């Protein structure tokens, strides 16, 4: 399973909270998606699913173009809805919602801007990812094109981590991805925030 964040947007550059706001890719973001798509195509994915927000859909379209696969869009893969935070810069959020921001960073369950809890994002996104994974042929690969927050919460849920520790996974850069594989005791995080092709793990635990 490859969880791939969308390319750059103007709001990313401005450090403006996008959430579920539908923002398009910049020219640089399209170029990022094209480069990454050429790399990911070499994994010979079996299926592509994506958020229906245009920044993720346009990113997924670049992989579809080089693989010939159709993209299945699902609004359950959208970024966290963050209510009044959406459209604000990082500094504006700190100025207007400093206490709320601090509580969120402490790991408390916070509806940022009156929006979704992180656990609610995982509740909607993780089942969709698992449903599509179950449809794969043996040894198959699914590419999930989504958003940084949604990917982090989905990984946390699939790894069985308590939500308090999800923030510890760290963010994804634009058009970078994380790789999960099935292990003897469930899903394993193989790579995180990668921008090059996954490499086999040699000498694991020895």
matplotlib code that plots the C-alpha trace (Angstrom):
import matplotlib.pyplot as plt

x = [0.0, 1.4, -0.2, 0.8, 0.2, -0.8, 1.5, 2.1, -0.7, -0.5, -2.0, 0.8, 3.3, 1.4, 1.2, -2.6, -4.8, -6.6, -8.6, -11.5, -11.2, -10.8, -7.5, -5.8, -2.1, 0.5, 2.5, 5.3, 2.8, 1.8, 5.5, 6.0, 3.1, 4.5, 7.9, 6.5, 4.1, 6.9, 8.6, 5.5, 4.4, 7.5, 5.8, 3.1, 0.2, -3.0, -5.4, -5.5, -7.9, -8.0, -9.7, -12.1, -10.6, -8.9, -5.4, -5.5, -7.5, -5.0, -2.1, -3.7, -4.4, -0.7, -0.2, -3.3, -1.8, 1.3, -0.2, -3.5, -5.4, -8.7, -8.8, -11.7, -12.5, -13.9, -14.8, -13.9, -10.3, -10.6, -8.5, -9.7, -12.6, -11.3, -14.2, -13.0, -9.4, -9.7, -8.2, -6.2, -2.4, -0.5, 0.2, -3.5, -4.5, -2.1, -3.4, -7.1, -7.1, -3.9, -5.5, -7.2, -4.0, -1.9, -4.5, -4.3, -0.5, -0.7, -2.6, -6.1, -9.1, -9.8, -12.3, -10.0, -12.1, -15.2, -14.4, -13.6, -11.7, -8.6, -10.2, -13.3, -11.0, -9.5, -13.0, -14.0, -10.7, -9.2, -12.2, -12.1, -8.4, -8.9, -11.8, -9.8, -6.8, -9.0, -9.8, -6.2, -4.7, -2.2, 0.9, -0.9, -0.2, -2.8, -1.9, -4.0, -3.7, -4.8, -3.8, -1.2, -3.5, -5.7, -2.8, -1.2, -4.5, -5.0, -1.5, -2.0, -5.2, -3.9, -0.8, -3.1, -1.5, -3.3, -4.4, -2.2, 0.8, -0.3, 1.4, 4.7, 4.5, 5.4, 4.2, 4.5, 6.2, 4.2, 4.1, 6.0, 4.5, 4.5, 4.6, 2.7, 3.1, 1.4, 3.4, 2.7, 1.0, -0.8, 0.3, 3.9, 5.3, 8.0, 8.8, 7.6, 7.8, 9.7, 10.4, 12.3, 11.3, 11.0, 14.0, 13.8, 14.7, 17.8, 18.9, 15.7, 16.0, 19.4]
y = [0.0, 3.4, 6.5, 9.4, 13.1, 15.5, 18.0, 21.6, 24.3, 28.0, 27.6, 25.2, 27.9, 30.5, 28.0, 28.5, 25.7, 24.0, 21.3, 20.4, 23.6, 22.6, 24.2, 23.4, 22.4, 25.0, 24.5, 23.2, 20.8, 19.4, 18.9, 17.1, 14.8, 13.9, 13.1, 11.0, 9.2, 8.0, 6.5, 5.0, 3.5, 1.2, -0.5, -1.7, -0.7, -2.7, 0.1, 3.8, 5.5, 9.2, 12.0, 13.9, 17.3, 18.6, 18.7, 15.0, 14.1, 16.0, 14.2, 10.8, 11.6, 11.8, 8.2, 7.1, 8.6, 6.5, 3.3, 3.2, 2.5, 4.3, 6.3, 5.7, 8.9, 8.8, 11.8, 9.8, 10.4, 14.2, 16.2, 17.0, 19.5, 22.2, 24.7, 28.2, 27.3, 26.8, 29.6, 31.0, 31.1, 29.3, 32.7, 33.7, 30.4, 30.9, 34.5, 33.6, 30.0, 29.7, 27.8, 25.3, 24.9, 24.2, 21.7, 19.9, 19.8, 18.3, 15.4, 16.3, 15.5, 18.9, 19.9, 22.4, 25.4, 23.4, 20.7, 17.0, 15.1, 13.2, 10.0, 10.8, 11.3, 7.9, 6.4, 7.5, 7.0, 3.8, 1.5, 2.7, 2.0, -1.5, -2.2, -1.5, -3.4, -6.5, -6.3, -6.6, -9.8, -11.6, -9.5, -6.5, -2.8, -0.1, 3.6, 5.9, 9.6, 11.8, 14.6, 14.9, 14.8, 12.1, 9.9, 10.3, 9.4, 6.5, 5.1, 5.5, 3.6, 0.8, 0.4, 0.2, 3.2, 5.2, 8.5, 10.4, 9.1, 9.8, 13.2, 11.3, 10.0, 13.5, 15.2, 14.3, 16.7, 17.5, 14.5, 12.2, 9.0, 6.3, 2.6, 0.0, -3.7, -6.7, -8.4, -11.4, -9.1, -6.7, -3.7, -2.4, 1.0, 0.3, 3.8, 7.3, 10.6, 8.9, 10.5, 7.7, 4.1, 1.8, -0.4, -3.8, -4.0, -6.0, -7.5, -6.6, -7.2, -8.9]
z = [0.0, -1.1, 0.5, -1.7, -0.8, -3.5, -5.1, -4.1, -4.0, -3.5, 0.0, 0.9, 0.0, 2.1, 5.0, 4.8, 6.2, 3.4, 5.0, 2.7, 0.7, -3.0, -4.0, -7.3, -7.9, -8.8, -12.0, -9.7, -8.1, -11.5, -12.2, -8.9, -9.6, -13.0, -11.7, -8.8, -11.1, -13.3, -10.2, -8.8, -12.1, -11.9, -8.9, -11.3, -9.1, -9.5, -8.4, -7.7, -5.3, -4.6, -2.7, -5.0, -4.1, -7.2, -5.8, -5.1, -8.2, -10.5, -8.8, -9.2, -12.9, -13.6, -12.4, -14.3, -17.4, -17.3, -16.0, -17.9, -14.7, -13.9, -10.7, -8.2, -6.3, -2.8, -0.7, 2.4, 1.5, 1.7, 4.1, 7.6, 7.7, 10.0, 10.0, 10.9, 10.6, 6.8, 4.8, 7.7, 7.8, 10.5, 12.2, 12.0, 13.6, 16.5, 17.0, 16.9, 18.2, 20.2, 23.1, 20.7, 18.8, 21.9, 23.2, 19.8, 19.9, 23.5, 22.0, 23.2, 21.1, 19.5, 16.9, 15.1, 14.0, 15.0, 12.5, 12.6, 15.2, 13.9, 14.9, 12.8, 9.8, 10.4, 10.9, 7.3, 5.5, 6.8, 6.0, 2.4, 2.1, 3.6, 1.3, -1.8, -0.4, 0.0, -3.7, -4.7, -6.3, -4.1, -3.8, -5.4, -4.8, -4.1, -4.5, -2.3, -3.3, -0.4, 2.0, 4.7, 7.7, 6.3, 5.4, 8.9, 10.7, 8.3, 9.0, 12.7, 12.6, 10.4, 12.7, 15.7, 17.4, 20.0, 18.5, 20.9, 19.0, 15.5, 15.5, 16.0, 12.5, 11.2, 8.1, 4.4, 1.9, -1.2, -3.6, -1.2, 0.1, 2.8, 2.2, 4.3, 4.0, 5.7, 8.4, 10.6, 13.2, 10.9, 8.9, 9.1, 8.1, 5.6, 4.5, 5.5, 3.6, 0.8, -2.6, -4.2, -4.9, -1.9, -1.2, 0.4, 4.1, 4.5, 7.8, 9.6, 13.3, 13.1]

ax = plt.figure().add_subplot(projection="3d")
ax.plot(x, y, z, "-o")
ax.set_aspect("equal")
plt.show()
